[in-house]
Amino acid sequence: MSGYVMLARVTSAAIQGITALVVQVEVDIANGFPGFHLVGLPDAAVQEARERVRSALKNSGFSFPQQRITVNLAPADIRKEGPAFDLPIALGILAASGQLPPESLGDVLVCGELSLDGGVRHVAGGIAIALGARAQGYRRVFLPPATGPQAAIVSELAVYAPASLAEAAALLRGDLALPQVDPGEGVPPPMPQVDLAEIKGQAHARRALEIAAAGGHNLSLMGPPGSGKTMLAQRLPTILPALSSAEALEVTQVHSVAGVIPPGCGLVRHRPFRSPHHSVSDAGLIGGGSVPRPGEVSLAHCGVLFLDEAPEFRRSALEALRAPLEDGQVTIARAQASLTYPARFSLVLAWNPCPCGFFGDLVRQCSCSPGARARYLSRLSGPLLDRIDLHLEVPRVGEPELLSSTPGEASAVVGERVKRARARAETRQGKPNASLMVAELRRHCLLGPGPESLLREAVRVLGLTARGCHRLLKLARTIADLASEEHLGEAHLAEAITYRPRLG
């Protein structure tokens, strides 16, 4: 037993929501019947680390101690999930068995999955792990090569990406001079190449899209199949302003924890566009599951959530959208903890006017009965629709416009107007108009006698709720910002009213 330290500690991390909790991996080697025991509330993937670590050590040229090995993951009251503890467990065994200087592990945080040959594989949540390490005062982090570019985004932190267990051990012993990961090495995830210029006609819809982008408003598109609803929704992100540094970091953090960023990619620089299928579960849309993960509403954070064929979604899933639309976040409560994910997004609903899709169409006749159409439309509840700022009918594109060779206005041109309008809102109130609170409306949406009289009439005729009235004012505020006007006029309010349906 000469040279054995018997007890070693390695710092690692566990993902909790979109943040990382520091975990101490304690490895004890004792005399007794050979065995390998993991304690500290590990899940099945962590339990399987025993076999991966055993094979990785042997195939990397290290000896596996033939004693009783106990690994404790502290704190023991937090469930540990996933394979990210493989590498710290292996390094802890090397330190406890005298094959690695234990003092070399004192200032480093380690995460990584091991393959059977000792290679280090990608793990989710690289940027969250790096932020957690920095917050706890660690200055060095060991992560897999495919994860390193995400973590390297975090400043004041030295990120190293050993490709194997042997490289990690050599780096800790000082036998290998591995360079730090450069954040420039990570390429951003690809951005879809679409443009608003591809939309033929639909001037009214294009205007609504511009207003939605300028104020961060929610949008509903109703029209027959083939009228361009999906194309319009897909091009909304192309006219949104670029992500700020803080927004890009937050979006990357959510996507990293969810594991949707391709390995080797760094900062997410474009606004997300999420379009889940209507068969998505409540947990898939909102977040949760037996192992809580961010849902589509969080993956759309700072971007667009598009629900095509909205009435086909589960009623419970649609109704669950109401809270994040108001609060900008989702809280998932479990017995052990409550996890909160950010969820500030613009919602775009696309739906047909009836089950067959051709009610009111000038070319094809509708085959639906009035009852069938009423049941179809009732799948979207009044409270949900009341949270939509712009309700738009998208008719079939006419033949002259469809066959025209003249392109529409490009996304770059529209985006400049949106950028200027958003800048006015940011200067005035520090947030998009859609996020204004009731008290802020009183300061930033003052009405003169004429607009106030028009608003009163709109409330009476349209049957607006208090929320609907407030959203109408926010919409008018955005229209005024697009016109570079400080005060709300009757024209701004009148245009906003055209986008509100009669609910009562």
C-alpha positions as CSV (number, residue, x, y, z in Angstrom):
1,M,0.0,0.0,0.0
2,S,3.1,2.3,-0.2
3,G,2.4,5.6,-2.0
4,Y,-1.4,5.4,-1.4
5,V,-3.1,8.6,-0.2
6,M,-6.2,6.6,0.4
7,L,-8.5,9.7,0.2
8,A,-8.7,12.2,-2.6
9,R,-11.1,15.0,-3.6
10,V,-11.9,16.3,-7.0
11,T,-14.3,19.2,-7.7
12,S,-17.0,18.7,-10.4
13,A,-20.4,20.1,-11.1
14,A,-24.1,19.1,-11.5
15,I,-26.6,21.0,-13.6
16,Q,-29.5,22.4,-11.7
17,G,-31.9,24.3,-14.0
18,I,-29.6,26.4,-16.2
19,T,-27.0,26.8,-13.4
20,A,-24.3,24.5,-12.1
21,L,-24.0,23.3,-8.5
22,V,-20.4,22.5,-7.4
23,V,-20.1,18.8,-6.4
24,Q,-17.2,17.3,-4.4
25,V,-16.2,13.9,-5.7
26,E,-14.6,12.1,-2.7
27,V,-12.7,8.9,-3.5
28,D,-11.7,6.6,-0.7
29,I,-9.6,3.4,-1.1
30,A,-9.5,1.0,1.8
31,N,-8.4,-2.5,2.4
32,G,-11.0,-5.2,2.1
33,F,-12.8,-7.2,-0.5
34,P,-12.4,-5.5,-3.9
35,G,-15.4,-3.4,-4.9
36,F,-16.4,-0.1,-6.5
37,H,-19.3,1.7,-4.7
38,L,-20.9,5.0,-5.7
39,V,-23.0,6.9,-3.1
40,G,-24.4,10.4,-3.0
41,L,-27.7,10.0,-4.8
42,P,-26.4,9.0,-8.3
43,D,-28.8,8.1,-11.1
44,A,-28.4,5.1,-13.4
45,A,-26.0,7.0,-15.8
46,V,-23.7,7.9,-12.9
47,Q,-23.9,4.3,-11.5
48,E,-22.7,3.0,-14.9
49,A,-19.6,5.2,-14.5
50,R,-18.0,2.3,-12.6
51,E,-17.6,0.2,-15.7
52,R,-16.6,3.1,-17.9
53,V,-14.0,4.3,-15.4
54,R,-12.6,0.8,-14.8
55,S,-12.1,0.2,-18.6
56,A,-10.8,3.7,-19.3
57,L,-8.1,3.5,-16.5
58,K,-6.9,0.1,-17.8
59,N,-6.9,1.1,-21.5
60,S,-5.1,4.4,-20.7
61,G,-2.1,2.5,-19.1
62,F,-3.1,3.1,-15.5
63,S,-3.6,0.4,-12.8
64,F,-7.0,-0.1,-11.3
65,P,-6.7,-0.6,-7.5
66,Q,-7.8,-4.0,-6.3
67,Q,-9.2,-2.7,-3.0
68,R,-12.5,-1.4,-1.8
69,I,-13.2,1.9,-3.6
70,T,-15.9,4.2,-2.3
71,V,-16.9,7.3,-4.3
72,N,-19.1,9.9,-2.6
73,L,-20.8,12.7,-4.5
74,A,-21.4,15.6,-2.1
75,P,-23.8,17.2,-1.3
76,A,-25.6,13.8,-1.0
77,D,-29.1,15.3,-0.9
78,I,-28.9,16.5,-4.5
79,R,-29.6,13.9,-7.3
80,K,-26.6,13.5,-9.6
81,E,-27.5,12.8,-13.2
82,G,-25.6,12.1,-16.4
83,P,-22.1,10.9,-17.3
84,A,-20.2,14.1,-16.6
85,F,-18.7,12.6,-13.4
86,D,-16.7,9.9,-15.2
87,L,-13.5,12.0,-15.6
88,P,-13.4,13.4,-12.1
89,I,-14.0,10.0,-10.6
90,A,-11.1,8.5,-12.7
91,L,-8.8,11.3,-11.6
92,G,-9.8,10.9,-8.0
93,I,-9.0,7.2,-8.2
94,L,-5.6,8.1,-9.7
95,A,-4.9,10.6,-6.9
96,A,-6.1,8.3,-4.1
97,S,-3.9,5.4,-5.4
98,G,-0.8,7.5,-5.7
99,Q,-0.7,7.6,-9.5
100,L,-1.4,11.4,-9.5
101,P,-0.3,14.2,-7.1
102,P,-3.4,15.0,-5.0
103,E,-2.4,18.6,-4.6
104,S,-2.7,19.1,-8.4
105,L,-6.5,18.7,-8.1
106,G,-6.9,21.6,-5.7
107,D,-7.8,24.5,-7.9
108,V,-9.5,22.8,-10.9
109,L,-13.1,21.8,-11.7
110,V,-13.5,18.7,-13.9
111,C,-16.4,17.4,-16.0
112,G,-16.4,14.8,-18.8
113,E,-17.7,11.5,-20.0
114,L,-15.2,8.7,-20.6
115,S,-15.2,6.2,-23.4
116,L,-13.9,2.7,-22.7
117,D,-10.6,3.6,-24.4
118,G,-10.1,6.7,-22.2
119,G,-11.3,9.3,-24.6
120,V,-13.2,12.3,-23.2
121,R,-16.7,12.9,-24.7
122,H,-19.0,15.9,-24.9
123,V,-21.3,16.7,-21.9
124,A,-24.2,19.2,-21.9
125,G,-24.1,22.5,-20.0
126,G,-20.5,23.6,-20.7
127,I,-21.2,27.3,-20.3
128,A,-23.3,26.7,-17.1
129,I,-20.4,24.7,-15.6
130,A,-17.9,27.4,-16.4
131,L,-20.1,30.1,-14.9
132,G,-20.6,28.0,-11.8
133,A,-16.8,27.4,-11.5
134,R,-16.1,31.1,-11.8
135,A,-18.7,32.0,-9.2
136,Q,-17.1,29.6,-6.7
137,G,-13.6,31.0,-7.3
138,Y,-12.2,28.3,-9.5
139,R,-9.8,29.5,-12.2
140,R,-9.2,26.3,-14.1
141,V,-11.7,24.0,-15.7
142,F,-11.2,20.7,-17.5
143,L,-13.9,19.9,-20.1
144,P,-14.2,17.7,-23.2
145,P,-12.8,19.2,-26.5
146,A,-16.3,19.4,-27.9
147,T,-17.6,21.3,-24.9
148,G,-14.6,23.6,-24.3
149,P,-15.5,26.3,-26.8
150,Q,-18.8,27.0,-24.9
151,A,-17.1,27.3,-21.6
152,A,-14.3,29.5,-23.0
153,I,-16.8,32.2,-23.6
154,V,-16.7,32.9,-19.9
155,S,-14.0,35.4,-19.0
156,E,-11.5,35.2,-16.1
157,L,-11.4,31.4,-16.5
158,A,-8.8,29.1,-18.0
159,V,-10.5,26.3,-19.9
160,Y,-8.5,23.2,-20.9
161,A,-9.8,20.5,-23.1
162,P,-7.9,17.2,-22.7
163,A,-8.9,14.7,-25.4
164,S,-8.2,11.7,-23.1
165,L,-7.8,10.6,-19.5
166,A,-4.1,10.2,-20.1
167,E,-3.9,13.8,-21.3
168,A,-5.8,15.1,-18.3
169,A,-3.5,13.3,-15.9
170,A,-0.4,14.5,-17.8
171,L,-1.7,18.0,-17.7
172,L,-2.2,17.8,-13.9
173,R,1.3,16.4,-13.4
174,G,2.8,19.1,-15.4
175,D,4.1,16.7,-18.1
176,L,1.9,18.2,-20.8
177,A,1.7,21.9,-21.9
178,L,-1.9,22.0,-23.3
179,P,-3.0,25.4,-24.5
180,Q,-6.1,27.0,-23.2
181,V,-9.2,26.8,-25.3
182,D,-9.7,29.9,-27.4
183,P,-13.4,31.1,-27.5
184,G,-12.8,31.9,-31.1
185,E,-12.3,28.2,-31.8
186,G,-16.0,27.6,-31.4
187,V,-18.1,28.4,-34.4
188,P,-21.7,29.6,-33.9
189,P,-24.5,27.2,-34.7
190,P,-25.7,27.7,-38.3
191,M,-28.4,30.3,-39.0
192,P,-31.2,29.5,-41.5
193,Q,-30.8,31.5,-44.7
194,V,-34.2,33.0,-45.4
195,D,-35.3,36.6,-46.2
196,L,-38.5,38.6,-46.1
197,A,-37.9,39.5,-49.8
198,E,-39.1,36.0,-50.7
199,I,-42.6,36.8,-49.5
200,K,-44.8,37.7,-52.5
201,G,-47.6,40.2,-51.7
202,Q,-49.1,40.1,-48.2
203,A,-48.3,43.8,-47.5
204,H,-50.7,43.8,-44.5
205,A,-49.0,40.7,-43.0
206,R,-45.5,42.1,-43.6
207,R,-46.6,45.3,-41.8
208,A,-47.9,43.2,-38.8
209,L,-44.6,41.3,-38.8
210,E,-42.6,44.5,-38.6
211,I,-44.8,45.8,-35.7
212,A,-44.4,42.5,-33.9
213,A,-40.6,42.6,-34.3
214,A,-40.4,46.2,-33.2
215,G,-42.2,45.7,-29.9
216,G,-41.7,42.1,-29.1
217,H,-45.4,41.4,-29.6
218,N,-47.2,38.0,-30.0
219,L,-48.9,37.4,-33.4
220,S,-51.7,35.2,-34.7
221,L,-51.9,34.3,-38.4
222,M,-55.2,32.8,-39.7
223,G,-55.6,31.8,-43.3
224,P,-56.1,29.0,-45.8
225,P,-53.3,26.4,-46.6
226,G,-50.6,27.9,-48.8
227,S,-51.3,31.5,-48.0
228,G,-47.7,32.0,-46.6
229,K,-48.3,31.8,-42.8
230,T,-45.3,29.6,-42.2
231,M,-43.0,31.6,-44.5
232,L,-44.0,34.8,-42.6
233,A,-43.3,33.3,-39.2
234,Q,-39.9,31.8,-40.3
235,R,-38.8,35.2,-41.4
236,L,-39.7,37.1,-38.2
237,P,-36.2,36.4,-36.6
238,T,-34.5,37.9,-39.7
239,I,-35.9,41.4,-38.9
240,L,-35.3,41.2,-35.1
241,P,-32.3,43.1,-33.7
242,A,-29.1,41.1,-33.1
243,L,-28.8,39.5,-29.6
244,S,-26.9,41.6,-27.1
245,S,-23.9,40.1,-25.3
246,A,-26.0,39.4,-22.2
247,E,-28.8,37.8,-24.3
248,A,-26.4,35.7,-26.3
249,L,-24.8,34.4,-23.1
250,E,-28.2,33.5,-21.6
251,V,-29.5,31.9,-24.8
252,T,-26.3,29.8,-25.1
253,Q,-26.6,28.8,-21.5
254,V,-30.2,27.5,-22.0
255,H,-29.3,25.7,-25.2
256,S,-26.1,24.2,-23.7
257,V,-28.0,22.8,-20.7
258,A,-30.6,21.3,-23.1
259,G,-27.9,19.7,-25.2
260,V,-29.1,21.2,-28.5
261,I,-25.9,23.0,-29.4
262,P,-23.8,20.9,-31.8
263,P,-20.5,19.8,-30.2
264,G,-17.7,22.2,-30.9
265,C,-20.0,25.2,-31.3
266,G,-19.6,28.3,-29.2
267,L,-21.8,31.3,-28.6
268,V,-25.3,31.4,-30.1
269,R,-25.4,34.7,-32.0
270,H,-28.8,34.6,-33.7
271,R,-32.2,34.7,-32.2
272,P,-33.8,31.2,-31.8
273,F,-36.7,30.1,-33.9
274,R,-38.5,27.0,-32.4
275,S,-41.3,25.2,-34.2
276,P,-42.4,22.1,-32.3
277,H,-44.8,19.6,-33.8
278,H,-48.3,19.6,-32.5
279,S,-47.8,16.2,-30.9
280,V,-45.3,17.7,-28.4
281,S,-46.1,16.8,-24.8
282,D,-46.7,19.4,-22.1
283,A,-43.3,18.8,-20.6
284,G,-41.7,19.1,-24.1
285,L,-43.3,22.4,-24.7
286,I,-43.1,24.0,-21.2
287,G,-40.3,22.0,-19.7
288,G,-40.0,19.3,-17.0
289,G,-40.0,15.6,-17.2
290,S,-38.6,13.0,-14.7
291,V,-35.2,14.6,-15.3
292,P,-36.2,18.3,-15.7
293,R,-35.1,19.9,-18.9
294,P,-35.9,23.2,-20.6
295,G,-38.9,23.0,-22.9
296,E,-39.5,24.7,-26.2
297,V,-40.6,28.0,-24.5
298,S,-37.2,28.3,-22.9
299,L,-35.3,27.2,-26.0
300,A,-37.2,30.1,-27.8
301,H,-36.0,32.5,-25.1
302,C,-35.1,35.9,-26.7
303,G,-36.5,34.6,-30.0
304,V,-39.7,33.2,-31.6
305,L,-41.9,30.3,-30.7
306,F,-44.0,29.2,-33.7
307,L,-46.9,26.9,-33.3
308,D,-48.1,25.8,-36.7
309,E,-51.7,24.3,-36.8
310,A,-52.1,25.7,-33.3
311,P,-55.6,24.2,-32.7
312,E,-54.1,20.7,-33.1
313,F,-51.9,21.1,-30.0
314,R,-53.1,19.6,-26.7
315,R,-55.4,22.0,-24.9
316,S,-53.4,21.5,-21.7
317,A,-50.1,22.5,-23.5
318,L,-51.6,25.6,-25.0
319,E,-53.1,26.7,-21.7
320,A,-49.7,26.2,-20.0
321,L,-48.3,28.9,-22.2
322,R,-50.4,31.6,-20.4
323,A,-48.0,31.8,-17.4
324,P,-44.7,32.2,-19.4
325,L,-46.4,34.7,-21.7
326,E,-47.1,36.9,-18.7
327,D,-44.1,36.2,-16.5
328,G,-41.2,35.6,-19.0
329,Q,-40.1,32.5,-17.1
330,V,-41.2,28.9,-16.3
331,T,-40.9,27.4,-12.8
332,I,-40.9,23.6,-12.5
333,A,-41.6,22.3,-9.0
334,R,-40.4,19.0,-7.9
335,A,-40.2,17.3,-4.5
336,Q,-36.5,18.1,-4.1
337,A,-36.3,21.5,-5.7
338,S,-38.0,24.1,-7.9
339,L,-36.2,25.0,-11.1
340,T,-36.7,28.2,-13.0
341,Y,-36.0,28.6,-16.7
342,P,-36.2,31.9,-18.6
343,A,-38.9,32.1,-21.3
344,R,-39.2,35.6,-22.9
345,F,-40.2,35.0,-26.4
346,S,-42.6,36.2,-29.2
347,L,-45.3,33.7,-29.8
348,V,-46.6,33.2,-33.3
349,L,-49.7,31.1,-33.9
350,A,-50.7,29.9,-37.3
351,W,-54.1,28.2,-37.9
352,N,-56.7,27.6,-40.5
353,P,-60.1,29.2,-40.4
354,C,-61.8,25.8,-40.3
355,P,-60.9,22.0,-40.3
356,C,-60.7,21.9,-44.1
357,G,-58.9,25.2,-44.2
358,F,-60.9,26.9,-46.9
359,F,-63.6,28.9,-45.0
360,G,-63.8,32.3,-46.7
361,D,-61.4,31.3,-49.5
362,L,-62.3,32.9,-52.9
363,V,-61.1,29.9,-54.9
364,R,-62.0,26.7,-53.0
365,Q,-65.3,26.1,-51.2
366,C,-65.4,25.1,-47.5
367,S,-66.8,21.7,-46.7
368,C,-67.2,22.2,-43.0
369,S,-70.4,22.5,-41.1
370,P,-70.9,25.5,-38.8
371,G,-70.7,23.3,-35.8
372,A,-67.4,21.7,-36.9
373,R,-66.0,25.1,-37.5
374,A,-67.1,26.4,-34.1
375,R,-65.6,23.4,-32.4
376,Y,-62.3,23.8,-34.3
377,L,-62.0,27.5,-33.4
378,S,-62.9,26.9,-29.8
379,R,-59.7,24.9,-29.3
380,L,-57.9,28.1,-28.8
381,S,-59.3,29.6,-25.6
382,G,-60.2,33.2,-25.0
383,P,-57.6,33.8,-22.3
384,L,-54.9,32.5,-24.6
385,L,-56.0,34.7,-27.5
386,D,-56.3,37.7,-25.2
387,R,-52.5,37.4,-24.8
388,I,-52.0,37.8,-28.5
389,D,-51.4,41.4,-29.6
390,L,-51.8,41.1,-33.3
391,H,-54.6,39.0,-34.9
392,L,-54.2,38.8,-38.6
393,E,-56.1,37.2,-41.5
394,V,-53.7,36.0,-44.2
395,P,-55.6,35.5,-47.5
396,R,-54.5,33.5,-50.5
397,V,-51.9,35.3,-52.6
398,G,-53.4,36.5,-55.9
399,E,-52.1,35.5,-59.3
400,P,-50.5,38.8,-60.2
401,E,-48.5,39.0,-57.0
402,L,-47.7,35.3,-57.0
403,L,-46.2,35.4,-60.5
404,S,-44.5,38.8,-60.1
405,S,-40.7,38.9,-60.5
406,T,-40.4,42.0,-58.3
407,P,-38.9,41.0,-54.9
408,G,-40.4,42.3,-51.7
409,E,-38.6,44.6,-49.2
410,A,-35.6,42.7,-47.9
411,S,-35.2,41.7,-44.2
412,A,-32.1,44.0,-43.9
413,V,-34.2,47.1,-44.8
414,V,-37.1,46.2,-42.5
415,G,-34.7,45.2,-39.8
416,E,-33.2,48.7,-39.8
417,R,-36.6,50.3,-39.1
418,V,-37.2,47.7,-36.3
419,K,-33.8,48.4,-34.8
420,R,-34.5,52.2,-34.7
421,A,-37.9,51.6,-33.1
422,R,-36.5,49.2,-30.5
423,A,-33.7,51.7,-29.7
424,R,-36.3,54.4,-29.0
425,A,-38.1,52.0,-26.6
426,E,-34.8,51.0,-24.9
427,T,-33.8,54.7,-24.4
428,R,-37.2,55.6,-23.0
429,Q,-38.0,52.6,-20.8
430,G,-35.1,50.1,-21.0
431,K,-37.2,47.3,-22.4
432,P,-39.4,46.3,-25.4
433,N,-43.0,47.7,-25.4
434,A,-44.5,44.3,-25.0
435,S,-42.8,44.0,-21.6
436,L,-44.3,47.2,-20.2
437,M,-46.0,46.9,-16.8
438,V,-49.3,48.6,-16.1
439,A,-47.7,51.4,-14.0
440,E,-45.2,52.0,-16.9
441,L,-48.1,52.3,-19.4
442,R,-49.4,55.4,-17.5
443,R,-46.0,57.1,-18.1
444,H,-45.2,56.0,-21.6
445,C,-48.6,55.7,-23.2
446,L,-50.3,59.0,-22.4
447,L,-53.4,59.8,-24.5
448,G,-54.9,63.1,-25.5
449,P,-58.7,63.7,-25.6
450,G,-59.0,62.3,-29.2
451,P,-57.1,59.0,-28.7
452,E,-58.7,58.5,-25.3
453,S,-62.2,58.8,-26.8
454,L,-61.2,56.3,-29.5
455,L,-59.9,53.9,-26.9
456,R,-63.1,54.0,-24.9
457,E,-65.1,53.2,-28.0
458,A,-62.8,50.3,-28.8
459,V,-63.2,48.9,-25.3
460,R,-67.0,49.1,-25.7
461,V,-67.3,47.7,-29.2
462,L,-64.6,45.0,-29.1
463,G,-65.4,43.9,-25.6
464,L,-61.8,44.3,-24.5
465,T,-60.6,42.9,-21.2
466,A,-58.3,45.0,-19.0
467,R,-55.4,42.9,-20.4
468,G,-56.6,43.5,-23.9
469,C,-56.8,47.2,-23.3
470,H,-53.3,47.3,-22.0
471,R,-52.0,45.2,-24.9
472,L,-53.7,47.6,-27.3
473,L,-51.8,50.5,-25.8
474,K,-48.5,48.7,-26.0
475,L,-49.2,48.0,-29.7
476,A,-50.0,51.6,-30.3
477,R,-46.8,52.6,-28.6
478,T,-44.8,50.4,-30.9
479,I,-46.6,51.8,-34.0
480,A,-45.7,55.3,-32.8
481,D,-42.1,54.3,-32.3
482,L,-41.9,53.0,-35.9
483,A,-43.2,56.4,-37.0
484,S,-40.5,58.1,-34.8
485,E,-43.2,59.9,-32.9
486,E,-43.1,60.5,-29.1
487,H,-46.8,60.9,-28.4
488,L,-49.6,58.5,-29.2
489,G,-52.0,59.8,-31.8
490,E,-55.4,58.6,-33.1
491,A,-53.7,57.1,-36.2
492,H,-51.4,54.9,-34.1
493,L,-54.3,53.7,-31.9
494,A,-56.6,53.2,-34.9
495,E,-54.1,50.9,-36.6
496,A,-53.6,49.0,-33.4
497,I,-57.3,48.5,-33.1
498,T,-57.4,46.8,-36.6
499,Y,-55.3,44.0,-35.1
500,R,-57.6,43.2,-32.2
501,P,-60.5,40.8,-32.7
502,R,-63.9,41.2,-31.1
503,L,-63.8,38.7,-28.2
504,G,-67.1,39.6,-26.6
